[in-house]
Amino acid sequence: MYKFLILINIILCLSLIGCDSGVTIQDLDASESDYHSGFYNPLIYKDNLFFEGSNGAKSYIYKIEDGKIHNAVKNKSSYKSNFNSPVVFDKKIIFEGNNGKNPLAYSFDGKQITVLTTTPSDYKSGFANPFVYRDTLYFEGYNGRTYKVYAYDGVTLKNVPYQDGYAGGFSYPAVYNGLVYFRGFNQRNSPSMFAIRDNKIIKPAGYNGDFKNPFAFDNKLYFEGSYRETNVAFVFDGKTVSPILSEDSDYLWGFDNAIAFNENLYFEGNCGVFDLDTKIYRIDNNSIRNIESRVSDYRKNFRFPIVFDKNLYFFGVYGIDWFNSRCYKYGGDKIRNISAGSSGYANDFANPVIFNNNLYFQGRQTRSLSSARVFRYHSKQVKRIPSHNSSYADWFAEPVVHNDRLYFRGNDGEKPKVYVIKDGE
């Protein structure tokens, strides 16, 4: 019996090698609700965390309060299911739910749900790409014929008047110089750049191409636009729209995952024919520059960028495919590998979030599609977060920090569930 106990202790000690023994993944108490699974579209509202979960049959709204999961809705009105695209506006949550037949825009005050008053607009259904600017909520809805922009002021839902040229659509919204710019479609059903000024849709002069992934930086608006037969990085200074020159770099096309760091703009661009041939670039004096890897084995990709501890961290690939990937950090004009130490961290870097001055992310213990776990980067070391006495098996998605807790969607081996990390307890 004594030898058996020693063996158990040895196994436990080995399992903790590379783990952060001071932090654990825990289940949440769902005994006061009908919650079964899921954790989607989390949103903090009135000091509670609301999210879409399932009771095993349909998706509903749940909330986390006092460390427990509760059913959130007291009065459902015509609401039947779902909690999509939630946004806080006018002291309420506006979201897309379903009445059993159609997706509709609903208003939720934390207890009761009501359908948005749609008159005098021609709105019929849908609620996508919500965007709040000043005292107005803009979103894409459907009028029975096409998708278009609608404006909600907290009381009335209205059509947004438009000039000739706009035919529908509302995506990639961004504010620049007091206007809301977005991607819509023209009369030829081609994507184009539009703007909302004084609650009216206008077509900026001098540019008729695509408009994706906008990013406002240094009093300019950068985006991916149409140039000849491809899409490249563009810059808009309020008057002129221009493609950005690629001097002394191998950049060819694309503009995604833009982030500001050390007074420069970095983004993921493409240096080859295929979509996977991407890498990190810097825009310097309206020119695109290469970033040399120097002291690392970095080759390509620039995803999930995040600024932490005076460095820029991101997902990169050092081999020919995703199975040879890891977290890299950029600072001091150098790309470096991060040290995995004895953590068991092998590859991947996804869904990073800063919590209690640590960088949490999804990594993997093997170079495969399995073994996704929670890791944290702390004091220049990677540590895996253990899950003692919980049902947690893998994954780390949609992390959100609330009341000194880190909530996320994991998996218990059979279904997705919400889990919590209490750092420092």
Secondary structure, DSSP 8 states (H G I E B T S, - for coil): -HHHHHHHHHHHHHHHTTB-TT--EE--B-TTS---EEEEEEEEETTEEEEEEE-SSSEEEEEEETTEEEE--SB-TT--EEEEEEEEETTEEEEEEE-SSSEEEEEE-SSBEEE---TBS---EEEEEEEEETTEEEEEEE-SS-EEEEEE-SS-EEE--B-TTEEEEEEEEEEETTEEEEEEEETTS-EEEEEEETTEEE--TT--S--EEEEEETTEEEEEEEETTEEEEEEE-SS-EEE-B-TTS---EEEEEEEEETTEEEEEEE-SSSTT-EEEEEEETTEEEE---TTS---EEEEEEEEETTEEEEEEESSSSTTSEEEEEEETTEEEE---TTS---EEEEEEEEETTEEEEEEESSSSSS-EEEEEEETTEEEE---TTS---EEEEEEEEETTEEEEEEE-SSSEEEEEE-TT-
